[in-house]
Amino acid sequence: MTDYSPLIDGVYVLAVIFFILGLRAMASPDTARRGILAAGVAMLLAILVTFLVGGLTNFGLIAIGIIVGGGLGWYWARVVKMTAMPQMVAVFNGMGGGAAAAIAAVELLTAVSDPTNASLSIAGAVIGSISIAGSVVAFLKLQGWMVQRAIVFPAQQVLNLAVLVVGLAFGVLTVVQATTVWLIPFFVLTLLYGILLTLRIGGADMPVVISLFNALTGIAVALDGFVLVNGELGDAGYAMVVAGILVGAAGSLLTIKMARAMNRSIGSVLFGGFGAKEEAATAIEGSLKPIDPADAASLMAYANQVIIAPGYGMAVAQAQRKVKELADALEAKGVSVRFAIHPVAGRMPGHMNVLLAEAGVSYDKLYDLDEVNGQFATTDVVLVIGANDVVNPAARRQGSPLFGMPILDVDKAKNVFVIKRGQGRGFAGVENDLFYKDNCRMLYGDASAVVGSLITALEHS
């Protein structure tokens, strides 16, 4: 029998290099597409060379899985709208966690008598089960198929802890007694814990949650890889270990960064129940002041600088291309246009950047919170499109649920125009102080239609 180990190891090393280069390229929108392609090539190489691993069987079933899974993935990626990208990421991430849990289950059924591998498989099964169950709930909330706010009830933390502890106890019994009899209650309880954990998390925290479950999936895959390395299919596990560690590390760093962007700890995101109840009505000085699109366009046409602050409302209205047209129309009149991007303006990290890049907005016009906040005080007009919590000055008010969260300081501009469908509150359920300020005017309606009206008014100004 031919020994393909040197070839397999060499290809895995090449795949690892491609993974790392791809991850590095994803750090910038200018090279992100190249990075995704590099990572895809790396995964394809790793999958193909795995067929040469000695002892591998059931090639027909593996081929069917690749064809069905690859076909469905290609189709969904082709038809998904950018507004639904967070939901798709949640689903695909959940599938990764589910696959990791399934691999762990198979290893436990076939090699439960090996204490080391059984322990690693239990750990991978716990993390993978929580990831898939939590990702499904995240998808349902993002898709609007269940209540998006945090769902809390009495003694919820005690119940969650009890479910986790009992589930882990069944896992320990599986390893100690080297039996598979406890696997069903073990998986049922760990999946249930993933559901209960995510129910308590509201829509405002979904960017952090998606990133966290992505990291958990990577860790679960790495643990499964170690199990395969220790088993009969040792070579097949190396790519899983490396890919899992890269995903787990990158996802963990991103989760920490996203939590810091909201000035909150990961613990408060997971266990705080933020947004479960709307803020009690408070008296806010001032009133909501609407403005006609023609008047708003006239002020923007004579401004020196306009900053556009997009939010999820822009994504829902699919107004990014209209926004690009508006920016072009303003620049044609000699107005300097920039975009202010809050780290959690969308429902996943980088959501606004991707939407604007898709519309053709140059990356050098996108400024993050730290870069742009010092510019608002000297800005003539800020146009807020579908953003709410991330521009709410209530974050500076002690006692507000948003207190301490870094925001875009748009209220410091000379004029602020807010495009909003209605007078509702944001994901956090907090009234927005910005809307009542003297320098703020409201443009009510669908973002795409309102921006279209602004473009028309500019053309006739």
C-alpha positions in Angstrom: 0.0 0.0 0.0 1.4 3.4 -1.0 2.2 5.7 1.9 0.8 9.2 1.1 1.8 10.6 4.5 4.5 13.0 3.2 2.1 14.3 0.5 -0.7 14.7 3.0 1.5 16.5 5.5 2.9 18.8 2.8 -0.6 19.8 1.5 -1.8 20.4 5.1 1.1 22.7 5.7 0.3 24.6 2.4 -3.3 24.8 3.5 -2.3 26.3 6.9 -0.3 28.9 5.1 -3.3 29.8 2.9 -5.5 30.0 6.0 -3.2 32.4 7.7 -2.7 34.6 4.6 -6.4 34.6 4.1 -7.1 35.6 7.6 -4.6 38.4 7.3 -6.1 39.6 4.1 -9.6 39.8 5.7 -8.3 42.6 8.0 -9.0 45.1 5.2 -12.1 45.5 2.9 -9.7 46.1 0.1 -8.2 42.6 0.3 -11.1 40.8 2.1 -12.3 39.1 -1.1 -8.8 37.8 -1.8 -8.6 36.5 1.8 -11.9 34.6 1.5 -10.8 33.0 -1.7 -7.4 32.0 -0.2 -9.2 30.4 2.8 -11.6 28.7 0.4 -8.7 27.2 -1.6 -7.0 26.1 1.6 -10.1 24.3 2.8 -10.6 22.7 -0.7 -7.0 21.4 -0.6 -7.4 20.0 2.9 -10.6 18.2 2.0 -9.2 16.7 -1.2 -6.0 15.4 0.3 -7.9 13.9 3.2 -9.2 11.3 0.7 -5.7 9.9 0.7 -5.6 9.2 4.4 -5.2 5.5 5.1 -8.1 3.7 6.7 -10.7 6.2 5.4 -13.9 4.5 4.2 -17.4 5.4 3.1 -16.1 7.6 0.2 -19.6 7.5 -1.4 -21.3 9.0 1.6 -18.5 11.6 2.0 -18.9 12.6 -1.7 -22.7 13.0 -1.3 -22.1 15.1 1.8 -19.7 17.4 -0.1 -22.0 17.7 -3.1 -25.2 18.4 -1.1 -23.5 20.7 1.4 -21.4 22.5 -1.1 -24.4 22.9 -3.5 -26.7 24.3 -0.8 -24.0 26.6 0.5 -23.3 28.0 -2.9 -27.0 28.5 -3.6 -27.7 30.3 -0.3 -24.6 32.5 -0.7 -25.8 33.5 -4.2 -29.4 34.4 -3.2 -29.0 35.8 0.3 -29.6 39.5 0.6 -27.0 41.6 2.4 -29.6 42.6 4.9 -29.9 38.9 5.8 -26.2 38.2 6.0 -26.1 38.2 9.8 -28.8 35.4 9.9 -26.8 33.4 7.3 -23.6 33.8 9.3 -25.4 32.6 12.4 -26.9 29.6 10.6 -23.6 28.5 8.9 -21.7 29.0 12.2 -24.3 26.9 13.9 -23.8 24.2 11.3 -20.1 24.2 12.1 -20.8 23.8 15.8 -23.3 21.0 15.1 -20.8 19.2 12.9 -18.3 19.4 15.7 -20.8 18.0 18.2 -21.7 15.2 15.7 -18.0 14.2 15.2 -17.6 14.1 19.0 -20.7 11.9 19.3 -19.3 9.4 16.8 -16.0 9.3 18.5 -17.7 8.7 21.9 -19.7 5.9 20.4 -16.7 4.2 18.9 -13.9 4.9 21.4 -15.5 5.8 24.7 -13.1 3.5 26.5 -10.1 5.8 25.8 -10.2 8.4 28.7 -8.1 11.0 26.9 -10.1 11.0 23.7 -13.4 10.6 25.5 -12.6 13.7 27.6 -11.7 15.8 24.5 -14.8 14.5 22.8 -17.0 15.5 25.7 -15.5 19.0 25.7 -16.0 19.4 22.0 -19.5 18.1 22.3 -20.4 20.6 25.0 -19.0 23.6 23.1 -20.4 22.4 19.8 -23.9 21.8 21.2 -24.0 25.2 22.8 -22.9 26.8 19.6 -25.4 25.2 17.3 -28.4 25.7 19.7 -27.4 29.3 20.5 -26.9 30.0 16.8 -30.3 28.7 15.9 -31.9 31.0 18.5 -29.8 33.9 17.2 -31.0 33.2 13.7 -34.6 33.2 14.8 -34.2 36.5 16.6 -32.4 38.1 13.7 -34.9 36.8 11.2 -37.8 38.2 13.3 -39.3 34.8 13.8 -39.2 35.2 17.6 -39.1 38.1 20.0 -35.8 40.0 19.5 -35.5 41.4 22.9 -33.9 39.6 25.8 -36.3 37.0 27.3 -35.9 36.8 31.1 -38.0 35.0 33.8 -37.7 34.4 37.5 -34.8 32.1 38.6 -33.6 31.9 35.1 -29.9 32.0 36.0 -30.4 29.2 38.6 -32.2 27.1 36.0 -29.6 27.7 33.3 -26.8 26.8 35.8 -28.6 23.7 36.9 -29.1 22.5 33.3 -25.4 23.1 32.5 -24.2 21.4 35.7 -26.4 18.3 35.2 -25.5 18.1 31.6 -21.8 18.2 32.4 -22.3 15.6 35.1 -23.7 13.2 32.5 -20.6 13.9 30.4 -18.3 13.1 33.3 -20.2 9.9 33.9 -19.7 9.0 30.3 -15.9 9.3 30.6 -15.6 7.8 34.1 -17.8 4.8 33.4 -16.7 4.4 29.8 -20.3 4.0 28.7 -22.5 5.6 26.1 -25.7 5.2 28.1 -25.6 8.8 29.4 -25.0 10.5 26.0 -28.6 11.2 25.1 -29.4 13.2 28.3 -26.0 14.8 28.0 -26.7 16.1 24.5 -30.3 17.1 25.3 -29.2 19.2 28.3 -26.2 20.9 26.6 -28.4 21.8 23.6 -31.0 23.1 26.0 -28.4 25.2 27.8 -27.4 26.8 24.5 -31.0 27.7 23.9 -31.6 29.1 27.4 -28.4 31.1 27.3 -29.2 32.8 24.0 -32.8 33.6 25.0 -31.5 36.0 27.6 -29.6 38.0 25.0 -31.3 40.8 23.1 -30.9 42.1 19.5 -28.6 44.9 20.6 -26.0 42.3 21.7 -26.2 40.0 18.6 -22.9 41.2 17.0 -21.1 40.0 20.1 -23.1 36.8 20.3 -22.4 35.8 16.7 -18.7 36.4 17.2 -18.7 34.4 20.4 -20.4 31.4 18.9 -18.0 31.6 15.9 -15.1 31.3 18.4 -16.8 28.4 20.2 -17.3 26.6 17.0 -13.6 26.9 16.2 -12.6 25.6 19.6 -14.9 22.6 19.2 -13.5 21.8 15.8 -9.9 22.0 17.2 -10.8 19.6 20.1 -12.3 17.2 17.6 -9.1 17.5 15.5 -7.0 16.5 18.5 -9.2 13.4 18.9 -8.6 12.4 15.3 -4.9 13.0 15.6 -4.8 10.6 18.6 -6.9 8.0 16.7 -6.5 5.9 13.7 -7.1 8.7 11.2 -4.3 10.9 12.7 -3.4 12.8 9.5 -7.1 13.8 9.0 -7.1 15.8 12.2 -4.2 18.2 11.6 -6.2 20.6 9.3 -9.1 20.6 11.8 -6.7 21.5 14.7 -5.1 24.4 12.8 -8.3 25.7 11.3 -10.2 25.4 14.6 -7.5 27.2 16.5 -7.3 30.0 14.0 -11.1 30.5 14.0 -11.3 30.2 17.8 -8.5 32.7 18.4 -9.8 35.2 15.8 -13.3 34.9 17.0 -12.3 35.3 20.6 -10.3 38.5 19.9 -13.2 39.9 17.8 -15.7 39.1 20.6 -13.6 41.0 23.1 -13.2 43.9 20.7 -17.0 44.1 20.1 -17.8 43.9 23.8 -15.3 46.7 24.4 -16.9 48.7 21.6 -20.0 48.8 23.7 -18.1 49.3 26.9 -19.4 46.1 28.4 -18.0 42.9 29.6 -18.7 39.6 27.9 -20.3 38.4 31.1 -22.8 41.3 31.1 -23.7 40.5 27.5 -24.3 36.8 28.2 -26.0 37.1 31.6 -27.1 40.7 31.9 -30.4 40.4 30.1 -29.8 43.8 28.5 -32.9 45.1 26.6 -35.3 42.8 28.3 -37.4 45.7 29.4 -37.8 49.1 27.7 -36.6 52.1 29.7 -39.3 53.7 31.7 -40.7 56.9 30.1 -38.6 59.9 31.1 -39.2 63.5 30.5 -36.9 64.8 27.7 -36.6 68.5 27.0 -37.4 69.6 23.5 -39.6 68.1 20.8 -39.4 66.1 17.6 -39.0 68.5 14.7 -39.6 67.2 11.2 -38.0 68.8 8.1 -38.9 68.6 4.4 -36.3 66.7 2.2 -36.0 69.8 0.0 -35.0 72.0 2.9 -32.6 69.4 4.2 -31.0 69.0 0.7 -30.6 72.8 0.5 -28.7 72.9 3.7 -26.4 70.0 2.7 -25.8 71.5 -0.7 -24.2 74.6 0.9 -22.3 72.7 3.6 -18.5 72.4 3.6 -18.6 68.9 5.1 -21.4 66.3 5.5 -20.9 63.1 7.6 -23.3 60.2 6.9 -23.8 57.8 9.9 -25.5 54.6 8.6 -27.3 52.0 10.8 -29.3 48.8 10.4 -32.3 50.8 9.1 -30.3 51.6 6.0 -29.6 47.9 5.5 -33.3 47.0 5.9 -34.3 49.6 3.3 -31.5 48.4 1.0 -30.6 52.1 0.6 -26.8 51.7 0.3 -26.8 52.4 -3.4 -29.0 55.4 -3.0 -26.7 56.7 -0.3 -23.8 56.3 -2.7 -25.7 58.4 -5.2 -26.4 61.0 -2.6 -22.7 61.2 -1.7 -21.8 61.6 -5.3 -24.3 64.3 -5.8 -23.0 66.2 -2.8 -19.4 65.8 -3.9 -20.4 67.1 -7.3 -21.4 70.3 -5.6 -18.0 70.6 -3.8 -19.2 69.1 -0.5 -16.8 66.9 1.4 -18.5 63.6 2.4 -17.4 61.0 4.9 -19.0 58.0 6.5 -19.0 57.4 10.3 -19.1 53.7 11.1 -19.9 52.5 14.6 -18.5 49.0 15.4 -22.0 47.7 16.2 -24.0 49.8 13.8 -25.2 46.6 12.1 -26.1 43.2 13.3 -22.6 41.7 12.8 -19.1 43.1 12.8 -18.3 45.0 9.6 -21.9 44.8 8.3 -22.0 48.5 7.4 -18.6 48.4 5.7 -19.7 45.5 3.5 -22.9 47.1 2.5 -21.2 50.4 1.6 -18.4 48.6 -0.2 -21.0 46.7 -2.2 -22.5 50.0 -3.3 -19.1 51.3 -4.4 -18.2 53.6 -1.5 -14.5 54.0 -1.4 -12.9 52.5 1.8 -10.9 55.7 2.4 -14.2 57.5 3.1 -15.1 55.2 5.9 -14.1 56.3 9.4 -14.5 54.4 12.6 -15.7 55.8 15.9 -12.3 56.9 17.2 -11.3 58.5 13.9 -14.5 60.5 13.4 -15.7 61.6 16.8 -13.4 64.5 17.0 -14.7 65.9 13.6 -18.4 66.2 14.5 -18.0 69.5 16.3 -16.8 71.2 13.1 -19.2 69.4 10.7 -22.0 71.4 9.1 -24.4 68.5 8.6 -24.6 64.9 9.9 -27.1 62.6 8.1 -28.1 59.7 10.3 -29.7 56.9 8.3 -31.5 54.2 10.3 -29.2 54.3 13.3 -30.5 54.7 16.9 -28.7 53.4 19.9 -25.2 54.1 18.5 -26.0 57.8 18.2 -28.0 58.2 21.4 -26.5 60.8 23.8 -28.3 59.0 26.6 -25.2 56.9 26.8 -23.5 59.8 28.6 -26.3 60.1 31.1 -25.7 58.2 34.4 -28.6 55.9 35.1 -29.5 55.2 31.5 -29.2 51.5 30.4 -26.8 52.7 27.7 -24.6 54.6 30.1 -20.9 54.1 29.2 -21.5 52.8 25.7 -19.2 54.6 23.2 -21.4 56.4 20.7 -20.9 58.5 17.6 -21.0 62.1 18.9 -23.3 63.3 16.1 -25.2 65.6 18.4 -22.2 67.9 18.5 -22.6 68.8 14.8 -24.1 72.1 13.7 -27.1 70.3 12.1 -28.3 66.7 12.4 -30.9 65.1 10.0 -32.2 61.7 11.0 -33.9 59.4 8.5 -36.2 57.1 10.4 -39.4 55.1 9.6 -41.2 56.2 12.8 -40.7 57.3 16.4 -39.9 53.9 17.8 -36.9 53.2 20.1 -33.8 51.2 19.2 -32.9 47.6 20.1 -32.0 48.6 23.6 -35.5 50.1 24.2 -34.1 53.5 25.2 -35.6 56.8 24.1 -33.1 58.7 21.9 -32.2 62.1 23.4 -30.7 63.1 20.0 -34.1 63.4 18.3 -35.2 66.1 20.8 -32.2 68.4 20.5 -32.5 71.8 19.0 -30.0 71.0 16.2 -31.8 67.8 15.1 -34.5 67.5 12.5 -36.4 64.3 11.5 -36.9 62.9 8.0 -39.6 60.3 8.4 -40.1 57.5 5.9 -38.3 54.6 4.2 -34.6 55.3 4.0 -34.4 54.5 0.3 -37.3 56.7 -0.6 -36.2 59.6 1.6 -32.6 59.5 0.2 -34.1 59.4 -3.3 -36.0 62.6 -2.4 -32.8 64.2 -1.2 -31.0 63.4 -4.4 -33.9 64.8 -6.5 -33.9 68.0 -4.4 -30.1 68.3 -4.8 -30.4 68.1 -8.6 -32.8 71.0 -8.6 -31.0 73.1 -6.1 
